[in-house]
Amino acid sequence: MLEMKAYDQDYVAACRARDESQVAMFHEVVTAARSHRGDGTDLESALDSLESEYFNNMLIVLEGCFAYRSRAVEGADGNPLNEVRVLARSLVQNGGTVVADAQLPLDPARSVLGLEVGDSVRLTLQDYRRVSDAFFREIERRFIDEQH
């Protein structure tokens, strides 16, 4: 597939809506589960495990929706697009441990999540919301095709 230098606003909006729907669904399930718990010990542990697996996978899907974006348009300044690209690769190819990427250096002090090389990627709902919101803002800033 050719690299994408621009995305149609409708495509980006549809991706964002699908993303927000999945986040809301997770929140509803967790809220319902917590309202029907007994002592909660096993439930909380299971929900914590589910949360990181779910949102780590959501990050991979988010990256997949825009995987063919142009590197030239994306830039390599440690922006949220770079962060999602590196974290998704870390999840898929490195067992969930943040990898160094010489072409996309991330400064933990300036990144959305503040993860460093060697850290484990275990996203929470709040982590995912922060990084996905920043990602979509950057997609819209750099990639929206104003001609459509």
Contacts in CASP RR format, 6 or more apart in sequence:
PFRMAT RR
TARGET T0000
AUTHOR 0000-0000-0000
METHOD contacts of the structure
MODEL  1
MLEMKAYDQDYVAACRARDESQVAMFHEVVTAARSHRGDGTDLESALDSL
ESEYFNNMLIVLEGCFAYRSRAVEGADGNPLNEVRVLARSLVQNGGTVVA
DAQLPLDPARSVLGLEVGDSVRLTLQDYRRVSDAFFREIERRFIDEQH
1 68 0 8 1.000
2 68 0 8 1.000
3 68 0 8 1.000
3 69 0 8 1.000
3 70 0 8 1.000
3 71 0 8 1.000
4 66 0 8 1.000
4 68 0 8 1.000
4 69 0 8 1.000
4 70 0 8 1.000
4 143 0 8 1.000
5 70 0 8 1.000
5 72 0 8 1.000
5 73 0 8 1.000
5 143 0 8 1.000
6 73 0 8 1.000
6 143 0 8 1.000
6 144 0 8 1.000
6 145 0 8 1.000
7 66 0 8 1.000
7 69 0 8 1.000
7 139 0 8 1.000
7 143 0 8 1.000
7 144 0 8 1.000
7 145 0 8 1.000
8 144 0 8 1.000
8 145 0 8 1.000
8 148 0 8 1.000
9 144 0 8 1.000
9 145 0 8 1.000
9 148 0 8 1.000
10 148 0 8 1.000
12 136 0 8 1.000
12 139 0 8 1.000
12 140 0 8 1.000
12 143 0 8 1.000
12 144 0 8 1.000
15 62 0 8 1.000
15 65 0 8 1.000
15 66 0 8 1.000
15 136 0 8 1.000
16 136 0 8 1.000
19 58 0 8 1.000
19 62 0 8 1.000
19 132 0 8 1.000
19 136 0 8 1.000
22 58 0 8 1.000
23 58 0 8 1.000
23 125 0 8 1.000
23 128 0 8 1.000
23 129 0 8 1.000
23 132 0 8 1.000
26 51 0 8 1.000
26 54 0 8 1.000
26 55 0 8 1.000
26 125 0 8 1.000
27 125 0 8 1.000
30 47 0 8 1.000
30 51 0 8 1.000
30 125 0 8 1.000
33 43 0 8 1.000
33 47 0 8 1.000
34 43 0 8 1.000
34 47 0 8 1.000
37 43 0 8 1.000
51 123 0 8 1.000
51 124 0 8 1.000
51 125 0 8 1.000
52 122 0 8 1.000
52 123 0 8 1.000
52 124 0 8 1.000
55 123 0 8 1.000
55 124 0 8 1.000
55 125 0 8 1.000
55 127 0 8 1.000
55 128 0 8 1.000
56 91 0 8 1.000
56 96 0 8 1.000
56 121 0 8 1.000
56 122 0 8 1.000
56 123 0 8 1.000
58 123 0 8 1.000
58 128 0 8 1.000
58 132 0 8 1.000
59 84 0 8 1.000
59 87 0 8 1.000
59 88 0 8 1.000
59 91 0 8 1.000
59 121 0 8 1.000
59 123 0 8 1.000
59 128 0 8 1.000
59 131 0 8 1.000
59 132 0 8 1.000
60 88 0 8 1.000
60 91 0 8 1.000
60 92 0 8 1.000
62 84 0 8 1.000
62 88 0 8 1.000
62 132 0 8 1.000
62 135 0 8 1.000
63 84 0 8 1.000
63 85 0 8 1.000
63 88 0 8 1.000
64 88 0 8 1.000
66 81 0 8 1.000
66 139 0 8 1.000
66 143 0 8 1.000
69 81 0 8 1.000
69 139 0 8 1.000
69 143 0 8 1.000
71 103 0 8 1.000
73 142 0 8 1.000
73 143 0 8 1.000
74 81 0 8 1.000
74 82 0 8 1.000
74 85 0 8 1.000
74 142 0 8 1.000
75 81 0 8 1.000
75 82 0 8 1.000
75 142 0 8 1.000
76 82 0 8 1.000
76 103 0 8 1.000
76 104 0 8 1.000
76 105 0 8 1.000
78 104 0 8 1.000
78 105 0 8 1.000
78 106 0 8 1.000
78 107 0 8 1.000
78 110 0 8 1.000
78 111 0 8 1.000
79 138 0 8 1.000
80 111 0 8 1.000
80 112 0 8 1.000
80 131 0 8 1.000
80 134 0 8 1.000
80 135 0 8 1.000
80 137 0 8 1.000
80 138 0 8 1.000
81 135 0 8 1.000
81 138 0 8 1.000
81 139 0 8 1.000
81 142 0 8 1.000
82 104 0 8 1.000
82 106 0 8 1.000
83 106 0 8 1.000
83 111 0 8 1.000
83 112 0 8 1.000
83 113 0 8 1.000
83 131 0 8 1.000
83 134 0 8 1.000
83 135 0 8 1.000
84 131 0 8 1.000
84 135 0 8 1.000
85 104 0 8 1.000
86 98 0 8 1.000
86 99 0 8 1.000
86 101 0 8 1.000
86 104 0 8 1.000
86 106 0 8 1.000
87 98 0 8 1.000
87 113 0 8 1.000
87 115 0 8 1.000
87 121 0 8 1.000
87 131 0 8 1.000
89 99 0 8 1.000
89 101 0 8 1.000
90 96 0 8 1.000
90 97 0 8 1.000
90 98 0 8 1.000
90 99 0 8 1.000
90 121 0 8 1.000
91 121 0 8 1.000
93 99 0 8 1.000
96 120 0 8 1.000
96 121 0 8 1.000
97 118 0 8 1.000
97 119 0 8 1.000
97 120 0 8 1.000
97 121 0 8 1.000
98 115 0 8 1.000
98 116 0 8 1.000
98 117 0 8 1.000
98 118 0 8 1.000
98 119 0 8 1.000
98 120 0 8 1.000
98 121 0 8 1.000
99 117 0 8 1.000
99 118 0 8 1.000
100 117 0 8 1.000
106 115 0 8 1.000
108 114 0 8 1.000
108 115 0 8 1.000
108 116 0 8 1.000
112 130 0 8 1.000
112 131 0 8 1.000
112 134 0 8 1.000
113 123 0 8 1.000
113 127 0 8 1.000
113 130 0 8 1.000
113 131 0 8 1.000
115 121 0 8 1.000
123 131 0 8 1.000
END
